[in-house]
């Protein structure tokens, strides 16, 4: 993230690193920057904040550091495998690679430092050795061994010196023990050290001029050291400029004889020989030359005369050193505190709407221009009223947009020196300056000046546009930079001479111009003119112009900005500026009053318009609400119709479901009853088969007994008794089973009827609850949708609905009463039928009891008969001669008491009375058996009818 230094605003967010950035190096011009992480290094263009190039390396080789060499366009990249490469910044072409150090002294480089002239590279790491590389020769020229206490080097930094011209000789070495030692790399002598074992240094930095050392201690404190107080050998004054040369005897010179004596006073003189008078000349110290020499000395070790010689030889300064040379020529003080105070005052009122008058595509450039102009206006009041100040400052703002402090000081220096006497006739153009230019032009090119006079072209047209824009409108970027290389390197009058030279070099197209518009166009647009010719012409004018009309006699020499605070700029007619300021303030106040009144009127008009719009919107909203209400009412009616239809369909569906349910129940009951009937019929058939089988067996036994009566009387009687006993038990078991089945079936039917009635009642209750919930929800929905403005209509609607519901309730209640009446009739009919059935069951029960009694009598008579027969057989066996008549008589007498237990097929073997008695009892038994079978059939028919009646009862109740 890049933020502005003064306002702390975010300027740009540059993304591209996947790991944390641990190093940032900025080019001396402020145009480029290199960011370094462990896996990649990226070159950024700070004008556009776009990534220019990216350095990709193998994963196995990490990056230690990538940085710019001072005062050059060379990028130095150091990797973890001790390989060091040098790259050209513009083309990113690899210039060279440093050779590998000797294996005996090979260390892993961790920290690096470069002298200010970029010639010597110091490298160190986890060792007490330091490697010094000569980047010009590209070889290792020295290995310095630190004291044995040093095991690792954490930081390296050269100590700047005011007199070494950038070739720093003192190197600060911060080791692992927290002590920073300063050594001379030429003599390898330890000069001084800061920090101690008890109070170690964590990190340290040296001021740009080498006067102070700021250190962050391990305990969290910040210590600032004065280098001058630490040693007196660092900042020794330079040697005297005046040296005495002594004559040596004529002999071979040795190295010990090449010594110079330095004196601060007069020069020693040779002794006078006797006999002759020799004219001597005392060499005095050239104070004027010394002053000029000091005058030509610039900061950072540069010399103005040498720079001028270099400029005349090449025509311009090197591009990569231009900004550095300009800063030295202009002797910029870099007053950060003073500039911060100007910036903190904010944007000046005059430049609040700068973008409207000077629309600039780049928002960053517009913001920098606005801040610079505001700082100038806060510095001096005159600049808030200078209309051409944005034109004057714009090229410098565009050039120094990444360093606003330098930009401001360059413009301020230009105004103080090269814009002298510009504001004496404010707000008019500087007539005195234009008169100087016109006098020089009249001296060197009278024809061109006469042409201007003939066409009424004044200096405000052919000279002032060039001055107020500092040639930025008529020159390209490269031409403008070349021109200002010469302007900043010469006297302030050079700028005025440049205006004259530009007109003289353009005399041919200017002499062909006859219209004023053509002249205006010419001095506001670029022309086909060689800037080198113009510069040569300027130097010619500077040398050939007479002193009486030369501008340098009327302009002061160059004066740099003061250190710490900026000088007061009051070279303008203060009363005019104050009057204009007052008038402008009055006009601004009047304008504010007018704007305030107009704003009040506009607010009132806006409120009226807003009220009218709100009224119209309210009426429209009311109309929409009315229409929406009608629509909702229609929708409610439609919904009510739909609900009624849905209720009807629902009732129809319910009826269909009830019919289907009754059909299913009927089908289930029919299947169940049919199953029960089938089971009962099967049981009856089984009983019939059993009875038939037993009757058949009985007949066979009776026939066998009749045939073998005389031969096996005892066996026959025994068999008859066993048969009768089995028959009685079987009949009793059958009857018991039938009664149990009948009781179970009756209980089951009663339970099913009870459950069915409960189901009907639950269905009715659930239906009533559902209807009640639906009606309550409908009433709530209707109540929520109605408004209080229509309560009377809603009450009327509710009353109608209540009447309608009462009518529906009455109809439903009538239907329910009719259904209950029918149910009562059905129940009464069922009760009557049940009473009849109970009477019939009681009659049949009475018949059954009679039959059981008859059967018991028959059993008793059979037992008595068998007993009599057995006794008679015993008596006969005991007394064979006894008469049988009495026995037959007894049999005849007791024949009426014998039951029908046998049927004799062979009557010829029996006595006639016995035969008649047996036939009569057989007939009675057949009759009883037929009656019993008939009762069973009647009972079966009654149960079938009762089941069918019970299956039909739910239909009646549902109807």
CORCORDA-V599012 format. One record per residue. N is the residue number from 1. OMEGA is omega in radians with two decimals (* if undefined). D_LAST is the distance of its C-alpha to the last C-alpha in Angstrom with 2 decimals. Layout:
((N;OMEGA;D_LAST) (N;OMEGA;D_LAST))
This chain:
((1;3.08;89.14) (2;-3.12;92.00) (3;3.07;92.26) (4;-3.01;94.80) (5;-2.99;97.53) (6;-3.08;97.46) (7;3.12;93.93) (8;3.12;92.16) (9;3.13;89.82) (10;-3.13;88.26) (11;-3.11;90.12) (12;3.09;88.65) (13;-3.06;86.57) (14;-3.09;88.04) (15;3.09;85.99) (16;-3.14;87.08) (17;3.07;88.06) (18;3.09;85.74) (19;-3.04;87.78) (20;3.12;89.46) (21;-3.11;92.49) (22;-3.13;95.59) (23;3.07;98.30) (24;3.13;98.72) (25;-3.09;101.96) (26;3.11;102.72) (27;-3.11;105.39) (28;3.13;108.38) (29;-3.09;107.35) (30;-3.09;103.84) (31;-3.07;102.35) (32;3.06;101.08) (33;3.12;99.56) (34;3.05;98.89) (35;-3.02;96.08) (36;2.98;96.29) (37;-3.04;93.81) (38;-3.05;94.20) (39;-3.09;93.05) (40;3.02;94.00) (41;-3.05;96.11) (42;3.14;95.18) (43;-3.07;97.42) (44;3.00;95.97) (45;-3.06;97.22) (46;3.04;97.16) (47;-3.12;97.41) (48;-3.09;94.02) (49;3.08;92.68) (50;3.12;91.90) (51;-3.12;92.68) (52;3.13;95.75) (53;-3.14;96.19) (54;3.13;94.81) (55;3.12;96.81) (56;3.13;94.92) (57;3.08;96.41) (58;-3.09;95.57) (59;-3.11;93.41) (60;-3.13;96.22) (61;-3.14;98.64) (62;3.13;97.71) (63;3.04;99.14) (64;-3.12;101.43) (65;3.04;102.27) (66;-3.05;102.50) (67;3.07;104.51) (68;2.98;106.82) (69;-3.12;110.54) (70;3.04;112.10) (71;3.11;113.70) (72;3.11;112.68) (73;-3.08;109.92) (74;3.07;109.82) (75;3.13;106.76) (76;3.13;107.47) (77;-3.11;104.79) (78;-3.07;105.27) (79;-3.07;103.15) (80;3.08;102.64) (81;3.10;104.86) (82;3.07;107.86) (83;-3.10;107.89) (84;-3.12;108.75) (85;3.06;108.34) (86;-3.06;109.53) (87;3.02;107.57) (88;-3.02;108.38) (89;-3.04;105.92) (90;-3.08;105.76) (91;-3.07;105.59) (92;3.04;104.42) (93;-3.12;107.15) (94;-3.11;108.39) (95;-3.14;111.94) (96;3.04;112.97) (97;3.13;112.01) (98;3.13;113.99) (99;3.13;115.40) (100;3.11;114.26) (101;3.11;116.29) (102;-3.10;118.52) (103;-3.11;116.74) (104;-3.11;118.92) (105;-3.10;117.65) (106;3.08;114.17) (107;3.08;111.53) (108;-3.09;107.92) (109;3.08;107.99) (110;-3.07;105.61) (111;-3.08;107.21) (112;3.05;109.31) (113;-3.11;111.56) (114;3.06;113.53) (115;-3.03;116.56) (116;3.09;116.24) (117;3.06;118.26) (118;-3.09;115.97) (119;-3.04;118.81) (120;3.10;118.26) (121;3.06;115.06) (122;-3.10;114.81) (123;3.11;112.29) (124;-3.11;111.49) (125;-3.13;108.96) (126;-3.14;108.80) (127;3.08;112.55) (128;3.10;115.61) (129;3.03;116.87) (130;3.10;116.61) (131;3.09;116.99) (132;-3.11;118.61) (133;2.98;118.08) (134;-3.06;120.17) (135;3.08;117.69) (136;3.11;120.51) (137;3.10;122.17) (138;3.13;118.79) (139;3.09;120.19) (140;-3.05;120.16) (141;3.14;123.37) (142;3.02;123.05) (143;-3.11;121.30) (144;3.10;121.44) (145;-3.14;121.01) (146;3.09;119.60) (147;-3.08;120.62) (148;3.11;119.37) (149;-3.11;117.02) (150;3.09;114.97) (151;3.14;112.48) (152;-3.12;110.05) (153;-3.07;110.16) (154;-3.09;107.18) (155;3.09;108.43) (156;3.08;111.32) (157;3.11;112.54) (158;3.13;115.85) (159;-3.14;117.59) (160;3.13;118.44) (161;-3.10;122.00) (162;-3.01;123.39) (163;-3.11;126.49) (164;3.08;125.35) (165;3.06;123.86) (166;3.12;120.62) (167;-3.04;122.21) (168;-3.09;120.97) (169;-3.09;123.07) (170;-3.09;121.29) (171;3.06;118.12) (172;-3.07;115.78) (173;3.08;114.29) (174;-3.06;111.46) (175;-3.05;111.24) (176;-3.13;108.82) (177;3.08;110.76) (178;3.12;109.87) (179;3.10;113.44) (180;-3.08;114.18) (181;3.13;117.66) (182;-3.06;119.51) (183;3.03;122.02) (184;-3.03;124.38) (185;3.13;123.46) (186;-3.13;127.06) (187;-3.10;128.97) (188;-3.12;126.07) (189;3.09;127.03) (190;-3.05;124.56) (191;3.12;124.88) (192;3.13;122.51) (193;3.12;119.15) (194;-3.09;116.36) (195;3.14;113.85) (196;3.12;114.43) (197;3.13;112.88) (198;-3.11;111.61) (199;-3.07;110.34) (200;-3.14;109.29) (201;3.09;108.24) (202;3.07;104.77) (203;-3.04;105.29) (204;3.10;108.00) (205;-3.10;108.77) (206;3.13;112.05) (207;-3.08;112.47) (208;-3.14;113.35) (209;3.07;116.96) (210;-3.10;117.42) (211;-3.07;118.21) (212;3.08;115.39) (213;3.10;113.25) (214;-3.08;109.78) (215;3.02;108.42) (216;-3.06;105.19) (217;-3.12;106.06) (218;3.09;104.07) (219;3.07;103.51) (220;-3.13;101.78) (221;3.13;104.73) (222;3.14;106.24) (223;3.09;110.02) (224;-3.08;112.10) (225;3.03;115.60) (226;-3.10;118.54) (227;-3.13;120.25) (228;3.12;123.51) (229;-3.12;123.63) (230;-3.12;122.97) (231;3.10;125.88) (232;-3.09;128.67) (233;-3.07;129.12) (234;-3.03;125.99) (235;3.07;126.83) (236;3.10;130.58) (237;3.14;131.99) (238;3.12;133.15) (239;3.12;136.79) (240;3.13;139.22) (241;-3.11;139.61) (242;-3.13;143.42) (243;-3.13;145.14) (244;3.11;148.89) (245;-3.14;150.30) (246;3.08;153.49) (247;-3.14;156.02) (248;3.06;156.27) (249;-3.10;159.40) (250;3.06;159.82) (251;-3.11;158.40) (252;-3.14;155.34) (253;3.06;152.26) (254;-3.10;150.25) (255;3.14;146.74) (256;-3.13;148.08) (257;-3.08;150.04) (258;3.13;146.99) (259;-3.13;146.18) (260;3.08;145.54) (261;-3.10;146.58) (262;3.11;144.23) (263;-3.13;145.73) (264;-3.11;144.19) (265;-3.08;147.41) (266;-3.12;150.19) (267;3.10;151.19) (268;-3.12;154.12) (269;3.08;157.26) (270;-3.12;159.84) (271;-3.12;163.32) (272;3.07;166.14) (273;-3.12;169.06) (274;3.02;172.61) (275;-3.13;174.98) (276;3.14;172.59) (277;-3.10;170.25) (278;3.12;166.95) (279;-3.12;164.48) (280;3.14;161.35) (281;-3.13;157.86) (282;3.11;155.53) (283;3.11;151.94) (284;3.14;149.78) (285;-3.12;146.08) (286;-3.10;144.38) (287;3.13;142.19) (288;3.10;140.93) (289;3.10;139.95) (290;3.13;138.31) (291;3.12;136.35) (292;3.12;135.27) (293;3.09;134.31) (294;3.13;132.18) (295;-3.13;130.79) (296;3.12;129.78) (297;-3.12;128.14) (298;3.06;124.35) (299;3.11;121.74) (300;3.01;120.48) (301;-3.14;123.97) (302;3.12;124.20) (303;-3.04;127.27) (304;3.14;126.98) (305;3.11;130.13) (306;3.10;129.01) (307;3.10;125.62) (308;3.08;127.39) (309;3.10;129.55) (310;-3.13;126.48) (311;3.12;124.74) (312;3.13;127.71) (313;-3.07;127.90) (314;3.12;124.25) (315;3.12;123.16) (316;3.09;120.11) (317;3.08;118.93) (318;-3.06;116.86) (319;-3.06;113.17) (320;3.10;112.13) (321;-3.00;114.79) (322;-3.09;114.58) (323;3.12;112.29) (324;3.14;114.39) (325;3.12;117.60) (326;-3.13;116.24) (327;3.12;115.23) (328;-3.14;118.76) (329;-3.11;120.50) (330;3.11;118.56) (331;-3.09;118.95) (332;-3.09;115.41) (333;-3.12;115.11) (334;3.13;111.34) (335;-3.08;110.68) (336;-3.08;107.14) (337;-3.14;106.95) (338;3.13;108.26) (339;3.11;106.02) (340;3.11;102.99) (341;3.09;103.78) (342;-3.13;103.91) (343;-3.11;100.63) (344;3.10;98.95) (345;3.05;99.61) (346;-3.13;96.91) (347;-3.14;96.80) (348;-3.09;99.27) (349;-3.09;97.95) (350;-3.02;99.99) (351;3.11;98.30) (352;-3.12;94.67) (353;-3.10;93.91) (354;-3.08;96.33) (355;3.13;93.82) (356;-3.12;93.65) (357;3.14;97.40) (358;-3.14;97.90) (359;-3.14;94.73) (360;-3.08;95.07) (361;-3.11;92.66) (362;3.11;92.97) (363;3.11;91.25) (364;-3.13;93.33) (365;3.10;96.57) (366;3.14;95.51) (367;3.12;94.69) (368;3.11;98.07) (369;-3.13;99.92) (370;3.14;98.20) (371;-3.14;99.10) (372;3.12;102.68) (373;3.11;103.25) (374;3.10;101.72) (375;3.09;104.06) (376;3.13;107.03) (377;3.08;105.98) (378;3.11;105.70) (379;3.12;109.10) (380;-3.05;110.83) (381;-3.06;109.60) (382;-3.05;111.36) (383;3.05;108.97) (384;3.14;105.96) (385;-3.13;107.69) (386;-3.05;109.16) (387;-3.07;107.33) (388;-3.12;108.71) (389;3.08;107.93) (390;3.11;104.74) (391;3.13;106.81) (392;-3.02;109.51) (393;-3.00;107.22) (394;-3.12;104.70) (395;3.11;106.75) (396;3.07;107.50) (397;3.13;103.86) (398;-3.11;102.80) (399;-3.07;105.49) (400;-3.06;104.86) (401;3.13;101.11) (402;3.12;100.60) (403;-3.02;103.23) (404;3.11;102.97) (405;3.11;105.81) (406;3.14;108.29) (407;-3.13;107.02) (408;-3.07;107.63) (409;3.07;111.08) (410;3.14;112.16) (411;3.13;111.24) (412;3.10;112.88) (413;3.09;116.03) (414;-3.12;116.09) (415;-3.08;115.83) (416;-3.02;118.57) (417;-3.05;121.06) (418;3.09;120.35) (419;3.13;118.98) (420;3.08;121.96) (421;3.12;122.65) (422;-2.96;119.47) (423;-3.12;118.16) (424;3.13;121.37) (425;-3.13;120.48) (426;0.17;116.77) (427;3.12;114.57) (428;3.05;116.88) (429;-3.12;117.79) (430;-3.08;120.78) (431;-3.13;123.68) (432;3.13;126.24) (433;3.13;124.63) (434;3.08;124.23) (435;3.06;127.87) (436;-3.12;128.94) (437;-3.12;127.09) (438;3.10;128.62) (439;3.12;132.12) (440;3.13;131.76) (441;3.13;130.37) (442;3.14;133.25) (443;-3.02;135.74) (444;-3.10;134.33) (445;-3.13;132.94) (446;-3.12;134.28) (447;-3.14;133.13) (448;3.12;129.48) (449;3.10;129.72) (450;3.08;131.40) (451;3.09;128.60) (452;-3.12;126.08) (453;-3.13;128.18) (454;-3.09;128.47) (455;3.06;124.71) (456;3.11;124.07) (457;-3.13;122.49) (458;3.13;122.97) (459;3.08;122.65) (460;3.14;119.23) (461;-3.07;118.08) (462;-3.14;120.00) (463;-3.05;120.22) (464;3.08;117.55) (465;3.11;114.46) (466;-3.11;115.92) (467;-3.05;116.55) (468;3.07;113.28) (469;-3.08;111.28) (470;3.03;113.90) (471;-3.09;113.98) (472;-3.14;110.30) (473;-3.03;109.53) (474;-3.11;112.45) (475;3.02;112.50) (476;-3.11;110.20) (477;-3.11;109.17) (478;3.12;111.92) (479;-3.13;114.57) (480;3.11;113.54) (481;3.12;113.72) (482;3.13;117.14) (483;-3.09;118.37) (484;2.92;117.27) (485;-3.14;118.88) (486;-3.12;122.13) (487;-3.11;121.23) (488;-3.13;120.39) (489;-3.07;123.53) (490;-3.13;125.93) (491;3.12;127.00) (492;3.10;124.43) (493;-3.14;126.51) (494;-3.13;125.39) (495;3.12;122.16) (496;3.08;124.11) (497;3.11;126.39) (498;3.10;123.36) (499;3.12;122.36) (500;-3.13;125.84) (501;3.13;125.87) (502;3.12;122.49) (503;-3.13;123.83) (504;3.13;127.11) (505;3.14;125.40) (506;-3.03;123.16) (507;-3.09;125.98) (508;3.10;125.71) (509;3.13;122.12) (510;3.10;122.74) (511;3.11;125.84) (512;3.13;123.77) (513;-3.14;121.21) (514;-3.11;121.86) (515;-3.14;118.60) (516;3.11;117.35) (517;3.12;113.86) (518;3.11;115.43) (519;3.13;117.19) (520;3.12;113.97) (521;-3.08;112.09) (522;-3.06;114.89) (523;3.06;114.89) (524;-3.13;111.12) (525;-3.14;110.42) (526;-3.11;111.69) (527;-3.12;114.80) (528;-3.06;116.62) (529;3.14;119.03) (530;-3.09;120.29) (531;3.11;119.91) (532;3.09;122.77) (533;3.13;125.12) (534;-3.12;123.93) (535;3.09;124.55) (536;3.10;128.02) (537;3.11;128.75) (538;3.11;127.65) (539;3.10;130.08) (540;3.12;132.78) (541;3.13;132.15) (542;-3.09;132.17) (543;-3.00;135.63) (544;-3.12;137.22) (545;3.13;136.02) (546;-3.06;138.77) (547;-3.07;138.48) (548;3.11;138.53) (549;-3.12;135.35) (550;-3.10;133.74) (551;-3.08;130.44) (552;3.08;131.19) (553;-3.11;133.87) (554;-3.12;131.31) (555;3.12;128.45) (556;3.11;128.39) (557;-3.07;128.16) (558;3.09;124.96) (559;-3.13;123.53) (560;3.08;120.66) (561;-3.12;117.85) (562;-3.13;118.63) (563;3.09;117.20) (564;3.12;114.55) (565;3.12;114.01) (566;-3.13;114.21) (567;3.11;117.15) (568;3.13;116.78) (569;-3.14;116.64) (570;-3.14;118.09) (571;3.13;120.13) (572;3.09;118.76) (573;-3.00;119.46) (574;-3.10;117.50) (575;3.11;117.65) (576;-3.14;116.11) (577;3.11;113.33) (578;3.12;112.76) (579;3.11;112.82) (580;3.12;110.39) (581;3.12;108.24) (582;3.12;108.29) (583;3.14;107.63) (584;3.10;104.86) (585;3.10;103.42) (586;3.12;103.72) (587;3.13;102.10) (588;3.10;99.40) (589;3.09;98.80) (590;3.14;98.79) (591;3.10;96.44) (592;3.08;94.23) (593;3.12;94.28) (594;3.13;93.51) (595;3.13;90.77) (596;3.09;89.44) (597;3.13;89.46) (598;3.10;87.97) (599;3.10;85.37) (600;3.10;84.61) (601;3.14;84.32) (602;3.11;82.22) (603;3.10;80.03) (604;3.10;79.64) (605;3.12;78.97) (606;3.10;76.56) (607;3.10;74.83) (608;3.10;74.65) (609;3.13;73.37) (610;3.11;70.95) (611;3.12;69.83) (612;3.12;69.46) (613;3.13;67.57) (614;3.10;65.36) (615;3.11;64.77) (616;3.12;63.94) (617;3.13;61.74) (618;3.10;60.08) (619;3.11;59.47) (620;3.13;58.22) (621;3.09;56.02) (622;3.11;54.67) (623;3.11;54.04) (624;3.11;52.36) (625;3.11;50.29) (626;3.11;49.32) (627;3.11;48.41) (628;3.11;46.63) (629;3.09;44.75) (630;3.12;43.74) (631;3.14;42.82) (632;3.11;40.78) (633;3.09;39.04) (634;3.11;38.26) (635;3.10;37.13) (636;3.11;34.94) (637;3.12;33.39) (638;3.12;32.93) (639;3.09;31.50) (640;3.08;29.10) (641;3.13;28.07) (642;3.14;27.80) (643;3.11;25.80) (644;3.13;23.36) (645;3.11;23.18) (646;3.08;22.87) (647;3.11;20.05) (648;3.11;18.27) (649;3.12;19.16) (650;3.10;18.18) (651;3.11;14.70) (652;3.12;14.51) (653;3.11;16.06) (654;3.11;13.73) (655;3.11;10.69) (656;3.12;12.99) (657;3.11;13.98) (658;3.12;10.61) (659;3.11;10.12) (660;3.14;13.73) (661;3.12;13.44) (662;3.09;10.87) (663;3.13;13.25) (664;3.10;16.10) (665;3.10;14.96) (666;-3.14;14.38) (667;3.13;17.72) (668;3.13;19.33) (669;3.11;18.25) (670;3.12;19.36) (671;-3.14;22.54) (672;3.13;23.05) (673;3.12;22.47) (674;3.09;24.57) (675;3.10;27.17) (676;3.12;27.16) (677;3.12;27.38) (678;3.12;30.14) (679;3.12;31.91) (680;3.09;31.67) (681;3.10;32.81) (682;3.11;35.59) (683;3.12;36.51) (684;3.10;36.53) (685;3.10;38.53) (686;3.09;40.82) (687;3.10;41.16) (688;3.13;41.78) (689;3.13;44.32) (690;3.12;45.86) (691;3.13;46.01) (692;3.14;47.43) (693;-3.13;49.87) (694;3.07;50.89) (695;3.13;51.23) (696;3.10;53.33) (697;3.12;55.38) (698;3.13;55.66) (699;3.13;56.91) (700;3.13;59.36) (701;3.11;60.52) (702;3.14;60.90) (703;3.13;62.88) (704;3.12;65.02) (705;3.13;65.54) (706;-3.12;66.51) (707;-3.06;68.96) (708;-3.04;70.39) (709;-3.09;70.14) (710;-3.05;73.82) (711;-3.09;74.62) (712;-3.07;71.94) (713;-3.09;70.58) (714;3.13;70.22) (715;3.14;68.34) (716;-3.13;65.99) (717;3.14;65.18) (718;3.13;64.61) (719;3.12;62.26) (720;-3.11;60.37) (721;3.12;60.02) (722;3.14;58.80) (723;-3.14;56.33) (724;3.13;54.93) (725;3.13;54.62) (726;-3.14;52.78) (727;3.14;50.48) (728;3.13;49.63) (729;3.13;48.97) (730;3.13;46.81) (731;3.12;44.73) (732;3.13;44.38) (733;3.12;43.39) (734;3.14;40.87) (735;3.13;39.35) (736;3.11;39.31) (737;3.14;37.69) (738;3.12;35.01) (739;3.12;34.34) (740;3.11;34.33) (741;-3.14;31.91) (742;3.13;29.63) (743;3.12;29.80) (744;3.12;29.27) (745;-3.14;26.28) (746;3.10;24.79) (747;3.12;25.53) (748;3.12;24.08) (749;3.13;20.80) (750;3.13;20.76) (751;3.11;21.66) (752;3.11;18.98) (753;3.13;16.30) (754;3.12;18.06) (755;3.13;18.24) (756;3.10;14.59) (757;3.10;13.80) (758;3.09;16.60) (759;3.14;15.31) (760;-3.13;12.01) (761;3.11;14.30) (762;3.09;16.83) (763;3.12;14.59) (764;-3.13;13.66) (765;3.13;17.40) (766;3.11;18.64) (767;3.12;16.60) (768;3.12;18.06) (769;3.14;21.45) (770;3.10;21.42) (771;-3.13;20.64) (772;3.14;23.35) (773;3.13;25.84) (774;-3.14;25.33) (775;3.11;25.85) (776;3.11;28.86) (777;3.10;30.37) (778;-3.14;29.92) (779;3.11;31.62) (780;3.13;34.39) (781;3.12;34.98) (782;-3.12;35.19) (783;3.13;37.52) (784;-3.09;39.70) (785;-3.09;40.10) (786;3.13;41.09) (787;-3.11;44.71) (788;3.14;46.24) (789;-3.13;47.85) (790;-3.13;44.55) (791;-3.11;42.97) (792;3.13;42.61) (793;3.14;40.71) (794;3.10;38.54) (795;3.11;37.86) (796;3.12;37.05) (797;3.12;34.74) (798;3.13;33.08) (799;3.09;32.77) (800;3.13;31.09) (801;3.13;28.77) (802;3.11;28.09) (803;-3.14;27.39) (804;3.12;25.07) (805;3.11;23.29) (806;3.11;23.22) (807;3.12;21.69) (808;3.13;19.03) (809;3.14;18.57) (810;3.11;18.38) (811;3.14;15.74) (812;3.12;13.68) (813;3.09;14.64) (814;3.11;13.71) (815;3.13;10.15) (816;3.10;10.26) (817;3.11;12.07) (818;3.12;9.77) (819;3.12;6.93) (820;3.11;10.02) (821;3.12;11.25) (822;3.11;8.51) (823;3.12;8.88) (824;3.10;12.58) (825;3.14;12.64) (826;3.14;11.19) (827;3.09;13.70) (828;3.12;16.35) (829;3.12;15.94) (830;3.12;16.23) (831;3.11;19.23) (832;3.13;20.82) (833;3.11;20.42) (834;3.10;21.82) (835;3.11;24.67) (836;-3.11;25.42) (837;3.11;25.52) (838;3.07;27.76) (839;3.13;30.00) (840;3.12;30.22) (841;3.10;30.99) (842;3.10;33.63) (843;-3.13;35.18) (844;3.07;35.28) (845;3.09;36.70) (846;3.09;39.34) (847;-3.13;40.21) (848;3.11;40.45) (849;3.10;42.76) (850;-3.14;44.82) (851;3.11;45.08) (852;3.11;46.14) (853;3.11;48.74) (854;3.13;50.02) (855;3.12;50.20) (856;3.09;52.13) (857;3.14;54.51) (858;3.12;54.96) (859;-3.14;55.77) (860;3.14;58.26) (861;3.13;59.91) (862;3.11;60.15) (863;-3.12;61.70) (864;3.14;64.14) (865;-3.13;64.95) (866;3.11;65.64) (867;3.12;67.70) (868;-3.13;69.72) (869;3.12;70.21) (870;3.13;71.34) (871;-3.12;73.74) (872;3.13;75.09) (873;3.11;75.56) (874;3.13;77.42) (875;3.13;79.56) (876;3.12;80.27) (877;-3.13;81.27) (878;-3.10;83.55) (879;-3.09;85.03) (880;-3.06;85.00) (881;-3.10;87.14) (882;-3.12;84.72) (883;-3.12;83.29) (884;-3.07;79.77) (885;3.13;79.15) (886;-3.14;78.22) (887;3.13;75.77) (888;3.09;74.21) (889;3.11;74.25) (890;3.10;72.53) (891;3.14;69.95) (892;-3.12;69.55) (893;-3.07;69.25) (894;-3.09;66.64) (895;-3.13;64.70) (896;-3.13;62.07) (897;-3.11;61.30) (898;3.06;60.83) (899;3.13;57.36) (900;-3.11;56.45) (901;-3.12;57.38) (902;3.11;59.25) (903;-3.04;59.68) (904;3.09;63.32) (905;-3.12;63.81) (906;-3.05;67.54) (907;-3.12;68.30) (908;-3.09;71.93) (909;-3.09;72.62) (910;3.10;70.89) (911;-3.10;71.90) (912;-3.13;70.27) (913;3.10;68.85) (914;3.13;67.40) (915;-3.12;65.93) (916;-3.14;64.22) (917;-3.14;62.86) (918;3.13;61.47) (919;-3.12;59.86) (920;-3.14;58.20) (921;3.08;56.78) (922;3.11;55.57) (923;3.12;53.68) (924;3.11;52.09) (925;3.09;51.14) (926;3.14;49.54) (927;3.12;47.58) (928;3.13;46.39) (929;3.11;45.49) (930;3.10;43.51) (931;3.13;41.66) (932;3.11;40.86) (933;3.12;39.62) (934;3.10;37.50) (935;3.11;35.98) (936;3.13;35.21) (937;3.11;33.47) (938;3.11;31.48) (939;3.11;30.49) (940;3.11;29.40) (941;3.13;27.28) (942;3.11;25.71) (943;3.10;24.91) (944;3.13;23.43) (945;3.14;21.21) (946;3.10;20.17) (947;3.12;19.41) (948;3.12;17.36) (949;3.13;15.41) (950;3.08;14.91) (951;3.14;13.81) (952;-3.08;11.02) (953;3.12;9.89) (954;3.11;8.33) (955;-3.14;5.98) (956;3.14;5.03) (957;3.14;5.42) (958;3.10;3.80) (959;*;0.00))
